[in-house]
Amino acid sequence: MLVSAAVCPSPPLLVPAVAAGAAPELEGARAACADALGVLAAARPDRLIVVGPVGEDGTREYSRGAVGSFRGFGVDTSVVLGSQPEGTERLPVSLAVGAWLLERVRWTSAPVSGLGVGERLDAERCVRAGREIAAGPERVALLVMGDGSACRTVKAPGYLDERAAGFDTAAARALAAADVAALKVLDAELAYVLKAAGRAPWQVLAGAAEDAGLGGELFYEDAPYGVGYLVAAWS
C-alpha cells in the first residue's frame, strides 16, 4: 500500500555542479525537495520507488545499486540509486536526479529501487502501473520525478504556448489537493506537445494512491527558464 509520496522536478540543473553559476537560482526548489523527502522519511516506508520519465515506451524497472551520471552535461558526477554500485545498469537522467536528491538528504529510511515510465505512455497504463505498485502488503513510498510544461516563455525549451500555464496550474492544484481523479484526466497528448514530462509519472502516482486516502501539500511552484517546476508531498 502507498503510505506517502513526494513529487519533485527532474532537471539536471537541480545538481549545483551542473547548474554552475546559475545554481543559486534553484536553491528554493532544492530546499522544497528536501522538505518533501522529509515527509517520505516520516512515513517510515518499507520500500521507496523513484518514478521518473524516460524517452522509451512502456515501463522499465531499475534495481538498487544502479548508477547514473551527469557526464553528458559536462560534469564528472555520478550517483547511485540507494546503495553501493551493483552491476552495469545505468539510470536515465530523471532517476539520476532523484538519486542525487536522496544522496543529498542522506536517505537511509528504506531500500530504494526505480521505475522509468515512457513519456508517451497512455494514462490507463500509467494508472495500472501505479495500482500494481500499491497492491502488495508492503508500506511503499514514491519519489515522483518530472517537470511541468516547457513552454511558458519564448525562451523556454519548447517556446511559448498559451496553453502551458493552464496545464501547469491544473497539475499544481491536483498535486496540492492529492486529487487522484484530476491527475488521471491530464491530457497525455497535450502534455507531450507542451513537453510536460511529469505527466506520466504523476498518473502512476494517481493509480498508486487510489485507495490510500492521502492528503497533499504543495511546497513549490515556479517556472524558471520557462519550465514548470512543482514540489509536493502526499501523506
DAKARA-V664435 format. One record per residue. RES is the residue in three letters. SS is DSSP state (2 for helix, 1 for strand, 0 for the rest). NEAR is the number of other C-alpha atoms within 10 Angstrom. D_CENTER is the distance of its C-alpha to the mean C-alpha in Angstrom with 1 decimal. Layout:
[[RES	SS	NEAR	D_CENTER] [RES	SS	NEAR	D_CENTER]]
//
This chain:
[[MET	0	19	19.0] [LEU	1	30	15.8] [VAL	1	22	16.6] [SER	1	28	13.6] [ALA	1	30	9.9] [ALA	1	28	7.8] [VAL	1	29	5.2] [CYS	1	30	4.7] [PRO	0	27	5.6] [SER	0	26	6.1] [PRO	0	19	9.9] [PRO	2	18	12.3] [LEU	2	16	14.2] [LEU	2	23	12.4] [VAL	0	21	14.7] [PRO	2	16	18.1] [ALA	2	17	20.0] [VAL	2	20	18.4] [ALA	2	17	18.8] [ALA	2	11	22.3] [GLY	2	9	24.4] [ALA	2	13	21.6] [ALA	2	15	19.7] [PRO	2	13	21.0] [GLU	2	14	19.6] [LEU	2	17	16.0] [GLU	2	14	17.3] [GLY	2	14	16.6] [ALA	2	21	12.9] [ARG	2	22	13.1] [ALA	2	14	15.3] [ALA	2	21	13.2] [CYS	2	28	10.3] [ALA	2	19	13.2] [ASP	2	17	14.5] [ALA	2	25	11.5] [LEU	2	24	11.7] [GLY	2	15	15.4] [VAL	2	19	15.0] [LEU	2	26	13.5] [ALA	2	17	16.4] [ALA	2	11	18.9] [ALA	0	16	18.2] [ARG	0	16	19.6] [PRO	0	20	17.7] [ASP	0	15	19.4] [ARG	1	16	16.4] [LEU	1	24	12.7] [ILE	1	23	10.5] [VAL	1	29	7.4] [VAL	1	31	5.9] [GLY	1	34	5.2] [PRO	1	30	7.7] [VAL	1	24	11.2] [GLY	0	13	14.4] [GLU	0	13	16.4] [ASP	0	14	17.2] [GLY	0	16	16.6] [THR	1	18	14.5] [ARG	1	13	15.0] [GLU	1	14	14.9] [TYR	1	21	14.8] [SER	0	18	17.1] [ARG	0	20	17.3] [GLY	0	22	18.8] [ALA	0	24	17.2] [VAL	1	25	17.4] [GLY	1	24	15.4] [SER	1	19	17.2] [PHE	0	18	17.2] [ARG	2	11	20.8] [GLY	2	10	20.1] [PHE	2	13	19.5] [GLY	0	9	22.8] [VAL	0	14	21.8] [ASP	0	11	23.0] [THR	0	15	20.1] [SER	1	13	18.7] [VAL	1	24	16.4] [VAL	1	23	16.6] [LEU	0	30	14.3] [GLY	0	25	15.9] [SER	0	18	19.6] [GLN	0	12	22.2] [PRO	0	15	21.9] [GLU	0	13	23.1] [GLY	0	11	24.2] [THR	0	9	23.2] [GLU	0	14	19.8] [ARG	1	17	17.6] [LEU	0	26	13.8] [PRO	0	19	12.2] [VAL	2	19	11.1] [SER	2	26	7.3] [LEU	2	32	8.0] [ALA	2	28	10.8] [VAL	2	29	9.0] [GLY	2	31	7.2] [ALA	2	27	10.9] [TRP	2	23	12.3] [LEU	2	22	10.8] [LEU	2	22	12.2] [GLU	2	16	15.4] [ARG	2	12	15.7] [VAL	0	13	16.1] [ARG	0	10	18.1] [TRP	0	18	16.3] [THR	0	12	19.1] [SER	0	15	18.5] [ALA	0	17	17.8] [PRO	1	15	17.6] [VAL	1	24	14.3] [SER	1	22	13.6] [GLY	1	27	11.0] [LEU	1	23	10.5] [GLY	1	25	10.2] [VAL	1	27	10.5] [GLY	1	20	12.9] [GLU	0	26	12.2] [ARG	0	20	15.5] [LEU	0	21	15.4] [ASP	0	17	17.2] [ALA	2	23	16.1] [GLU	2	15	18.6] [ARG	2	17	17.4] [CYS	2	27	13.7] [VAL	2	25	15.2] [ARG	2	15	17.6] [ALA	2	22	15.1] [GLY	2	24	13.6] [ARG	2	21	17.3] [GLU	2	13	18.1] [ILE	2	21	15.5] [ALA	2	22	17.2] [ALA	0	12	20.7] [GLY	0	11	21.8] [PRO	0	9	23.5] [GLU	0	14	21.0] [ARG	0	16	19.1] [VAL	1	24	15.5] [ALA	1	30	12.5] [LEU	1	30	8.8] [LEU	1	29	6.0] [VAL	1	30	3.1] [MET	1	29	0.9] [GLY	0	31	4.0] [ASP	0	27	7.3] [GLY	0	30	10.2] [SER	0	32	13.6] [ALA	0	30	15.2] [CYS	0	26	18.6] [ARG	0	26	19.4] [THR	0	19	22.3] [VAL	0	12	24.9] [LYS	0	13	23.5] [ALA	0	17	19.9] [PRO	0	16	18.9] [GLY	0	18	19.8] [TYR	0	14	22.7] [LEU	0	17	23.3] [ASP	0	16	22.8] [GLU	0	12	24.1] [ARG	0	14	21.8] [ALA	2	24	18.6] [ALA	2	21	19.2] [GLY	2	12	19.9] [PHE	2	19	16.8] [ASP	2	26	14.6] [THR	2	15	17.0] [ALA	2	14	16.8] [ALA	2	22	13.0] [ALA	2	23	13.4] [ARG	2	16	16.3] [ALA	2	22	14.8] [LEU	2	27	11.9] [ALA	2	20	14.8] [ALA	2	17	17.0] [ALA	0	26	14.9] [ASP	0	18	16.6] [VAL	2	22	15.9] [ALA	2	13	18.6] [ALA	2	16	17.4] [LEU	2	25	13.9] [LYS	2	22	15.9] [VAL	0	11	18.1] [LEU	0	19	15.9] [ASP	0	13	17.8] [ALA	2	20	16.3] [GLU	2	14	19.1] [LEU	2	15	18.8] [ALA	2	23	15.0] [TYR	2	17	16.0] [VAL	2	14	18.9] [LEU	0	25	16.9] [LYS	0	20	14.4] [ALA	0	27	11.5] [ALA	0	28	9.1] [GLY	2	30	6.5] [ARG	2	34	9.5] [ALA	2	35	9.7] [PRO	2	32	6.5] [TRP	2	30	7.6] [GLN	2	30	11.0] [VAL	2	28	10.4] [LEU	2	32	9.7] [ALA	2	27	12.8] [GLY	2	28	14.8] [ALA	2	28	14.2] [ALA	0	25	15.1] [GLU	0	18	18.2] [ASP	0	13	20.7] [ALA	0	15	19.0] [GLY	0	12	20.4] [LEU	0	18	17.6] [GLY	0	14	17.8] [GLY	1	19	15.2] [GLU	1	19	15.3] [LEU	1	21	13.9] [PHE	1	19	14.0] [TYR	1	20	13.5] [GLU	1	18	14.0] [ASP	1	16	15.4] [ALA	0	19	15.8] [PRO	2	14	17.0] [TYR	2	15	18.3] [GLY	2	22	18.1] [VAL	0	27	14.3] [GLY	0	26	12.6] [TYR	1	26	10.2] [LEU	1	29	9.3] [VAL	1	29	8.9] [ALA	1	27	10.0] [ALA	1	30	11.2] [TRP	1	27	13.0] [SER	0	19	16.0]]
//
